[in-house]
Amino acid sequence: MEQRSKADVARKKLVSVFLRKLEYCDNIILTTNRVSNSDDAILSRIHLMLKYHDLDANVRSQIWGHMLHRVHTSKGGAVVTRKEIGRLATTEFNGRQVGFLYTASLETPSTDQLSARLRTWSPSLTL
């Protein structure tokens, strides 16, 4: 909920309704990465604010290692070296992004599976 301006009537209405609803809620959790743009009336009703700092390479390595060691394929578990995990950790992803990449990789078919699917659609296509 961004700060309201005098000219933005629609935003004023939206924040007003949100504030009324917020008054009747117990134990609500709000998340944002735009605290500096948030409306003062909303911020004044927050009892506890937590700031999460960017992850350093060591923590990213731990997250990557944890995610990759959970991978199991038809040929067994993933074989990943510390060097490979360290290389992945140099990219400044946050934990949520690493988790998304992990999930997306599990949903992505292998080359063999993709080739089989392509052949069912068009026998002349191969990878």
Sequence and secondary structure as in RCSB ss.txt:
>XXXX:A:sequence
MEQRSKADVARKKLVSVFLRKLEYCDNIILTTNRVSNSDDAILSRIHLMLKYHDLDANVRSQIWGHMLHRVHTSK
GGAVVTRKEIGRLATTEFNGRQVGFLYTASLETPSTDQLSARLRTWSPSLTL
>XXXX:A:secstr
 B   TT HHHHHHHHHHHHHHHT SS     S GGGB HHHHTT S         HHHHHHHHHHHHHT EETT
EE    HHHHHHHHTS   HHHHHHHHHHHHHS  HHHHHHHHHHH TT   
